[in-house]
Amino acid sequence: MCAVVGAVVIGAGLLTPPSASAAPGAPQAPSVASLAASAPAGLIPDRPMPEEVARALTRVARASDGRVRLGTVGSSNEQRPLPLASVGTGGVRLLYLTQQHGDEPLGTPAAVRALWALGVPDSAWHRWLRSRVTLDIVVQVNPDGAVRNQRYNHDPSAGGEYSEPGVGYDINRFHNPLTPIEDIPVPEARAILRRWHATHPAIVVDYHMQGRYLQPDGRETTASILWPTTTLAGEAAVTRSRQVAVRNFDVLTSVAGANVTRYPGGDYEGIARNGYGILGSASLLVELSDLPPEQADFQIRTAFTSMIATVHGAANGSLWRTDPARADTIPERGPSLPDVTTLRRADAA
């Protein structure tokens, strides 16, 4: 029987690992636990519908006195808005994406909590951070898929590679920077590419969910990460991406209590982590394992920790003082376990 992680509370570890020196003059970073606790209970459901995302973002923006700014990057195929939330005014830009696959929801509530934690409190550290970075989050990239609990967007005319004919397209195969944006058949991917070209973020992080996997040591993987693997991405972008991966591995294992492995992803250039690496961003994929429902909050807190640690590391520069070669020591993901639906049915039997 595999060892499954329990519903733990994030500890009081600081956002900067002990080995990474803080920026001169930077205020002391709060603990992840205190930042997580700043967001009120019930801010957003674990698996939110688009209207629940909109209500939660509105609540965050109002509570922030304008420090969290709301907009859209475009519309879905069914004309639902693709929400954009931004915090900070600094010169280092970051872009986070959540729920490109509609049935992979937990990055979305993590993003809403992170926006609250970064934008609502107004301590010296918060003001310092917001003066150094601008974070954009496209919160729930695939609202049409979310309402149907499906991987694909909704497009009955969909056909060809990376689609489910009559259902829709896999958005995360259409970020190909080698294809003219106007020729991409997926409006959600076009909108994100246009946002990238408008802002040129230094870092792009894409939050997904995966199945369940067992490691050789008997523990279950709770998250997997990967940087660009396409040969078309430049060496500098891949190096920076690997540094972001190492930072995430360190913080997620030591602070969030996650069991992090290397995701076995492909090299197709239309996958977001590859496409934005080709464009020159440090690019990272974060995959949360689809654990049983009682562990959803643990997984949301894992994504929250990744979001906060990455933006803080960009603000104080500690991201770029990590050893990118350490990315090769992140353990490979183990073999798959029965899918969550099967396990839940077995538990109920």
Salt bridges, closest charged atoms under 4 A:
GLU78 OE1 - ARG80 NH1 2.56
GLU78 OE2 - ARG148 NH2 2.84
GLU78 OE2 - HIS154 NE2 3.57
GLU104 OE1 - HIS101 ND1 3.24
GLU104 OE2 - ARG151 NH1 3.82
GLU104 OE1 - HIS208 ND1 3.06
ASP122 OD2 - ARG67 NH1 3.91
ASP122 OD2 - ARG127 NH1 3.90
ASP122 OD1 - ARG130 NH2 2.45
ASP136 OD2 - ARG93 NH2 3.14
ASP136 OD2 - ARG195 NH2 2.90
ASP144 OD1 - ARG80 NH1 2.86
ASP170 OD1 - HIS101 NE2 2.69
ASP170 OD2 - ARG151 NH2 2.92
ASP206 OD2 - HIS208 NE2 2.69
ASP217 OD2 - ARG219 NE 3.06
GLU220 OE2 - ARG212 NE 2.68
ASP250 OD1 - ARG326 NH2 2.66
ASP290 OD1 - ARG47 NH2 3.52
ASP297 OD1 - ARG113 NH2 2.86
ASP297 OD2 - ARG301 NE 3.03
ASP328 OD2 - ARG242 NH2 3.06
